[in-house]
Amino acid sequence: MVGEHLATHSLIGFDETTEFIRNAGKSLPGWRRQAFALRTDSDLAQLALIRSGAGIGVCQAAIARREDAIVRILPKQISLPLDTWITMHEDLRNSPRCRVTFEALVKGLQDHVG
């Protein structure tokens, strides 16, 4: 049902199938290359197309929340939760410069998703 309704719109999506795309497609029936009227593998290009009103696409909910022109549709039917890992090489953990940078990155990402 969701796929039928979306098929009547210009959809923005990927061009090349990657491992992530294959895995995401398992929970999103109909999410295949042929379904997209506009295709690019660049997340930034997809976001620019979404912002311009060229069609319906996928972006991070945290980005969409900050943009009045972007409206989230089908939040219960379509969701792609992603884990985020922040790592640092163990040899750099005691470097004050690296520690400050790492902590700023963690804070920034928490603010982004929170």
C-alpha positions as CSV (number, residue, x, y, z in Angstrom):
1,M,0.0,0.0,0.0
2,V,2.7,2.5,0.9
3,G,4.7,1.6,-2.2
4,E,1.7,2.1,-4.4
5,H,1.2,5.6,-3.1
6,L,4.8,6.5,-3.3
7,A,5.0,5.3,-6.9
8,T,2.8,8.1,-8.0
9,H,5.5,10.7,-6.9
10,S,8.9,11.5,-8.2
11,L,11.2,9.6,-5.9
12,I,14.8,10.5,-5.2
13,G,17.3,7.6,-4.5
14,F,20.4,5.7,-5.2
15,D,21.9,4.7,-8.5
16,E,24.4,2.0,-7.5
17,T,23.4,-0.9,-5.2
18,T,25.7,-1.2,-2.2
19,E,25.7,-3.5,0.8
20,F,23.8,-0.9,2.8
21,I,21.2,-0.5,0.1
22,R,20.7,-4.3,-0.1
23,N,20.2,-4.5,3.7
24,A,17.9,-1.5,3.9
25,G,15.9,-2.9,1.0
26,K,15.0,-5.9,3.2
27,S,12.8,-3.7,5.4
28,L,11.6,-1.4,2.6
29,P,9.7,-3.4,0.0
30,G,9.9,-1.7,-3.4
31,W,13.0,0.2,-2.6
32,R,14.9,-0.5,-5.7
33,R,16.8,1.5,-8.3
34,Q,14.0,1.4,-10.9
35,A,11.6,3.1,-8.5
36,F,13.6,6.3,-8.5
37,A,12.9,9.1,-11.0
38,L,16.1,10.9,-9.8
39,R,19.2,8.9,-9.0
40,T,22.4,9.8,-7.4
41,D,24.8,8.1,-5.0
42,S,25.7,11.4,-3.4
43,D,23.8,12.0,-0.1
44,L,24.5,15.7,-0.5
45,A,23.0,15.7,-4.0
46,Q,20.0,13.8,-2.8
47,L,19.5,16.3,0.0
48,A,19.8,19.2,-2.4
49,L,17.1,17.6,-4.6
50,I,14.8,17.1,-1.6
51,R,15.4,20.7,-0.5
52,S,14.6,22.0,-3.9
53,G,11.2,20.1,-4.0
54,A,12.3,17.8,-6.8
55,G,10.7,14.8,-5.2
56,I,10.5,12.6,-2.2
57,G,13.7,11.2,-0.8
58,V,15.4,9.9,2.4
59,C,17.5,12.0,4.7
60,Q,18.3,12.0,8.4
61,A,15.4,13.0,10.6
62,A,17.7,15.3,12.5
63,I,18.4,17.3,9.3
64,A,14.8,17.4,8.3
65,R,13.7,18.7,11.7
66,R,15.8,21.8,11.2
67,E,14.3,22.6,7.8
68,D,10.8,24.0,7.6
69,A,10.4,23.1,3.9
70,I,11.1,19.4,4.6
71,V,8.2,17.4,5.9
72,R,8.6,13.9,7.2
73,I,6.1,11.5,5.7
74,L,5.3,7.9,6.7
75,P,7.4,7.9,9.9
76,K,5.8,4.7,11.2
77,Q,6.1,2.8,7.9
78,I,9.6,4.0,6.8
79,S,12.5,4.2,9.3
80,L,16.1,3.4,8.9
81,P,17.8,3.6,12.4
82,L,21.5,3.8,12.1
83,D,24.1,3.2,14.8
84,T,26.8,5.7,15.2
85,W,30.2,4.9,16.5
86,I,32.9,7.4,17.5
87,T,36.3,5.9,17.8
88,M,39.9,7.0,18.5
89,H,43.1,5.1,18.1
90,E,44.3,4.1,21.6
91,D,47.6,5.7,21.1
92,L,45.9,9.1,20.8
93,R,43.7,8.9,23.9
94,N,46.3,10.7,26.1
95,S,46.9,13.5,23.6
96,P,45.1,16.6,25.0
97,R,44.5,18.0,21.5
98,C,42.9,14.8,20.3
99,R,40.9,14.4,23.5
100,V,39.4,17.9,23.2
101,T,38.6,17.3,19.5
102,F,37.1,13.9,20.3
103,E,34.9,15.4,23.1
104,A,33.7,18.3,20.8
105,L,32.8,15.8,18.1
106,V,30.8,13.7,20.6
107,K,29.0,16.7,21.9
108,G,28.2,18.0,18.4
109,L,26.8,14.6,17.3
110,Q,24.7,14.3,20.5
111,D,23.3,17.8,19.8
112,H,22.6,16.8,16.2
113,V,20.6,13.7,17.0
114,G,19.1,14.9,20.3
